[in-house]
Amino acid sequence: MGMDGVMASEDEEASGRYIVVKALEDGVVIMGLTRGKDTRSHHSERLDAGEVLVAQFTELTAAIKVRGRAEILTDVGKVESGA
């Protein structure tokens, strides 16, 4: 269900989700991975310690990969990568 109380399709629901990534070290890489038959990296960002990236799942972005030590906040909780 969307924020306005109206039922949302699976694609609409996925595209409304965000994650927050806070780099805990220099050189953390965040990669957006595509949907579909062939999963590919379509975008990447490099963060230094203390930098924050807010990323959204979209019709194009099915997954987000984080390489390096980072704190990741999602609507389902918090996790630390690279620990």
Secondary structure as UniProt FT lines:
FT   TURN            3..4
FT   HELIX           10..15
FT   STRAND          18..23
FT   TURN            26..27
FT   STRAND          28..34
FT   STRAND          41..47
FT   TURN            49..50
FT   STRAND          52..56
FT   STRAND          61..67
FT   STRAND          70..74
FT   TURN            75..76
FT   STRAND          77..81
//
